[in-house]
Amino acid sequence: MQGARKDLNLGYTERIRLAVEGDDRIQRVCEESRELIARETLAVEVTTESPAFPVALSQEVEINGRPVRVSVGHHPSRRGEGQRE
């Protein structure tokens, strides 16, 4: 996730939205660990379905030999986005 944050020019404390798509086991583990994943990645949203948010970066990775698509989106509270002057 740190590499994705760097690619998106996100500050260390900026919040994100996160989608993790994989097989049944990946989905189950992500759902069981949703709070931990959110806390560790500073995600305000963690889903195991196709993202319903605008995707800023999507990558195919392997977790324990299983293919996983990880998609990251900006959270609206990001400086200058979704805020009124």
C-alpha positions as YAML, in Angstrom:
chain: A
units: angstrom
residues:
- id: 1
  name: MET
  ca: [0.00, 0.00, 0.00]
- id: 2
  name: GLN
  ca: [2.88, 2.37, 0.63]
- id: 3
  name: GLY
  ca: [3.87, 2.06, -3.03]
- id: 4
  name: ALA
  ca: [0.32, 2.87, -4.13]
- id: 5
  name: ARG
  ca: [0.27, 5.89, -1.83]
- id: 6
  name: LYS
  ca: [3.54, 7.10, -3.36]
- id: 7
  name: ASP
  ca: [2.25, 6.55, -6.91]
- id: 8
  name: LEU
  ca: [-0.84, 8.63, -6.06]
- id: 9
  name: ASN
  ca: [1.17, 11.36, -4.28]
- id: 10
  name: LEU
  ca: [-0.78, 10.76, -1.08]
- id: 11
  name: GLY
  ca: [0.50, 11.94, 2.24]
- id: 12
  name: TYR
  ca: [1.09, 9.34, 4.93]
- id: 13
  name: THR
  ca: [-2.03, 10.38, 6.86]
- id: 14
  name: GLU
  ca: [-4.44, 10.90, 3.94]
- id: 15
  name: ARG
  ca: [-7.46, 8.60, 3.93]
- id: 16
  name: ILE
  ca: [-8.31, 6.28, 1.06]
- id: 17
  name: ARG
  ca: [-11.00, 3.92, -0.16]
- id: 18
  name: LEU
  ca: [-9.91, 0.34, -0.79]
- id: 19
  name: ALA
  ca: [-11.34, -2.58, -2.77]
- id: 20
  name: VAL
  ca: [-9.79, -6.03, -2.53]
- id: 21
  name: GLU
  ca: [-11.11, -8.52, -5.08]
- id: 22
  name: GLY
  ca: [-10.12, -12.16, -5.02]
- id: 23
  name: ASP
  ca: [-11.37, -15.68, -4.57]
- id: 24
  name: ASP
  ca: [-13.65, -16.83, -1.75]
- id: 25
  name: ARG
  ca: [-10.80, -17.27, 0.71]
- id: 26
  name: ILE
  ca: [-9.39, -13.79, 0.01]
- id: 27
  name: GLN
  ca: [-12.87, -12.29, 0.41]
- id: 28
  name: ARG
  ca: [-13.49, -14.15, 3.69]
- id: 29
  name: VAL
  ca: [-10.15, -13.14, 5.22]
- id: 30
  name: CYS
  ca: [-10.63, -9.51, 4.14]
- id: 31
  name: GLU
  ca: [-14.12, -9.40, 5.59]
- id: 32
  name: GLU
  ca: [-12.91, -10.94, 8.87]
- id: 33
  name: SER
  ca: [-9.99, -8.49, 8.99]
- id: 34
  name: ARG
  ca: [-11.81, -5.42, 7.64]
- id: 35
  name: GLU
  ca: [-11.15, -3.24, 10.73]
- id: 36
  name: LEU
  ca: [-7.46, -4.16, 10.85]
- id: 37
  name: ILE
  ca: [-7.03, -3.54, 7.11]
- id: 38
  name: ALA
  ca: [-8.80, -0.17, 7.40]
- id: 39
  name: ARG
  ca: [-6.69, 0.86, 10.37]
- id: 40
  name: GLU
  ca: [-3.38, -0.20, 8.83]
- id: 41
  name: THR
  ca: [-4.08, 1.36, 5.41]
- id: 42
  name: LEU
  ca: [-5.98, 4.44, 6.67]
- id: 43
  name: ALA
  ca: [-8.98, 3.38, 4.59]
- id: 44
  name: VAL
  ca: [-12.39, 4.80, 5.41]
- id: 45
  name: GLU
  ca: [-13.95, 2.10, 3.23]
- id: 46
  name: VAL
  ca: [-12.82, -1.47, 2.61]
- id: 47
  name: THR
  ca: [-14.85, -3.62, 0.24]
- id: 48
  name: THR
  ca: [-14.40, -7.08, -1.27]
- id: 49
  name: GLU
  ca: [-16.57, -6.24, -4.26]
- id: 50
  name: SER
  ca: [-15.95, -4.19, -7.39]
- id: 51
  name: PRO
  ca: [-15.31, -0.65, -6.22]
- id: 52
  name: ALA
  ca: [-18.31, 1.71, -6.25]
- id: 53
  name: PHE
  ca: [-15.93, 4.67, -5.96]
- id: 54
  name: PRO
  ca: [-13.74, 6.33, -8.61]
- id: 55
  name: VAL
  ca: [-10.56, 4.26, -8.84]
- id: 56
  name: ALA
  ca: [-7.31, 6.20, -8.85]
- id: 57
  name: LEU
  ca: [-5.06, 3.12, -9.00]
- id: 58
  name: SER
  ca: [-5.69, -0.58, -9.53]
- id: 59
  name: GLN
  ca: [-3.08, -3.32, -9.35]
- id: 60
  name: GLU
  ca: [-2.99, -7.09, -9.71]
- id: 61
  name: VAL
  ca: [-0.98, -8.67, -6.89]
- id: 62
  name: GLU
  ca: [-0.51, -12.10, -5.34]
- id: 63
  name: ILE
  ca: [-1.27, -12.83, -1.72]
- id: 64
  name: ASN
  ca: [-0.13, -16.28, -0.60]
- id: 65
  name: GLY
  ca: [-0.07, -17.37, -4.25]
- id: 66
  name: ARG
  ca: [-3.62, -16.17, -4.92]
- id: 67
  name: PRO
  ca: [-4.38, -13.49, -7.51]
- id: 68
  name: VAL
  ca: [-5.88, -10.34, -6.01]
- id: 69
  name: ARG
  ca: [-6.93, -7.02, -7.54]
- id: 70
  name: VAL
  ca: [-6.40, -4.10, -5.19]
- id: 71
  name: SER
  ca: [-8.06, -0.80, -6.14]
- id: 72
  name: VAL
  ca: [-7.49, 2.49, -4.36]
- id: 73
  name: GLY
  ca: [-9.60, 5.63, -4.50]
- id: 74
  name: HIS
  ca: [-9.20, 9.05, -2.95]
- id: 75
  name: HIS
  ca: [-11.40, 9.86, 0.01]
- id: 76
  name: PRO
  ca: [-13.41, 13.07, -0.53]
- id: 77
  name: SER
  ca: [-11.87, 14.71, 2.53]
- id: 78
  name: ARG
  ca: [-8.53, 14.75, 0.70]
- id: 79
  name: ARG
  ca: [-7.26, 18.30, 0.62]
- id: 80
  name: GLY
  ca: [-8.91, 20.25, -2.18]
- id: 81
  name: GLU
  ca: [-11.31, 17.49, -3.20]
- id: 82
  name: GLY
  ca: [-14.97, 17.44, -2.32]
- id: 83
  name: GLN
  ca: [-14.68, 20.53, -0.14]
- id: 84
  name: ARG
  ca: [-16.35, 23.86, -0.67]
- id: 85
  name: GLU
  ca: [-14.44, 27.08, -0.52]
...
